């Protein structure tokens, strides 16, 4: 059985963002890949993941220290209590929901 998958926009110039440049400076493209893997997980979980760094590191087969640093040290994510998400992911999810609402109203 094929699971539904959704497209999400990926800014073609995201590597030019100062926060991403800092991430790449510290961790190279390995860190950039981990960042995008976390973004994918956020999209799959309505922009909310637990700050269980050990579990995330295990799932990504990466070092817990690097994963925790990527989430906490570059201002790329918003952390609230035991959960974190992304402002840009939320913005895009809200836009998708609004488009879906408008589409349903037309029918």
C-alpha positions as CSV (number, residue, x, y, z in Angstrom):
1,X,0.0,0.0,0.0
2,X,1.5,3.3,-1.1
3,X,1.5,6.0,1.6
4,X,0.5,9.6,0.6
5,X,3.4,11.9,0.3
6,X,3.3,15.6,0.0
7,X,5.6,18.1,-1.7
8,X,7.1,20.9,0.4
9,X,8.9,23.9,-1.1
10,X,12.6,24.1,-0.5
11,X,14.1,27.5,-1.2
12,X,16.8,27.1,-3.8
13,X,18.9,29.6,-2.1
14,X,18.6,28.3,1.5
15,X,22.4,27.8,1.6
16,X,22.7,31.6,1.5
17,X,20.8,32.1,4.7
18,X,23.3,33.3,7.4
19,X,22.1,30.8,9.9
20,X,22.5,28.0,7.4
21,X,26.0,29.3,6.5
22,X,26.9,29.1,10.2
23,X,25.6,25.5,10.3
24,X,27.6,24.5,7.2
25,X,30.7,26.3,8.5
26,X,30.6,24.2,11.7
27,X,29.3,20.8,10.4
28,X,29.7,20.9,6.6
29,X,27.2,19.4,4.3
30,X,26.7,16.6,6.8
31,X,25.0,19.2,9.1
32,X,23.0,20.6,6.2
33,X,21.7,17.1,5.4
34,X,20.8,16.5,9.0
35,X,19.0,19.8,9.0
36,X,16.9,18.9,6.0
37,X,16.2,15.4,7.5
38,X,14.8,17.1,10.6
39,X,12.7,19.4,8.4
40,X,11.2,16.4,6.6
41,X,10.4,14.9,10.0
42,X,8.7,18.1,11.1
43,X,6.5,18.1,8.0
44,X,5.5,14.5,8.7
45,X,4.6,15.4,12.3
46,X,2.6,18.6,11.9
47,X,5.7,20.7,12.8
48,X,6.2,19.3,16.2
49,X,8.9,16.9,17.4
50,X,9.9,16.0,20.9
51,X,13.3,17.2,22.0
52,X,14.4,13.6,22.4
53,X,17.8,14.1,20.9
54,X,19.0,10.6,21.5
55,X,16.0,9.2,19.5
56,X,16.4,11.6,16.7
57,X,20.2,10.9,16.5
58,X,19.4,7.2,16.4
59,X,16.8,7.5,13.7
60,X,19.2,9.6,11.6
61,X,22.2,7.4,12.5
62,X,24.1,10.5,13.5
63,X,25.9,11.8,16.6
64,X,23.7,13.1,19.4
65,X,25.9,16.0,20.1
66,X,25.7,17.2,16.4
67,X,21.9,16.7,16.3
68,X,21.3,18.6,19.5
69,X,23.6,21.4,18.4
70,X,21.8,21.8,15.0
71,X,18.5,22.0,16.8
72,X,19.6,24.3,19.6
73,X,22.5,26.4,18.4
74,X,21.7,28.1,15.1
75,X,18.2,29.7,15.7
76,X,16.8,27.4,13.0
77,X,14.1,26.0,15.3
78,X,11.7,27.2,18.0
79,X,11.9,25.2,21.2
80,X,8.9,25.1,23.6
81,X,9.3,22.9,26.6
82,X,9.9,19.4,25.4
83,X,9.0,20.1,21.7
84,X,10.4,22.0,18.8
85,X,9.3,23.1,15.4
86,X,10.1,25.6,12.6
87,X,8.5,28.9,11.9
88,X,9.0,28.5,8.1
89,X,7.6,25.0,8.2
90,X,4.5,26.3,10.1
91,X,4.1,29.1,7.6
92,X,4.1,26.7,4.7
93,X,1.7,24.3,6.4
94,X,-0.6,27.2,7.1
95,X,-0.4,28.2,3.4
96,X,-1.2,24.6,2.3
97,X,-4.2,24.4,4.6
98,X,-5.5,27.8,3.4
99,X,-5.2,26.7,-0.3
100,X,-7.0,23.4,0.6
101,X,-9.8,25.4,2.2
102,X,-10.2,27.6,-0.8
103,X,-10.2,24.7,-3.1
104,X,-12.9,23.0,-1.1
105,X,-15.1,26.1,-1.1
106,X,-14.9,26.2,-5.0
107,X,-16.4,22.7,-5.2
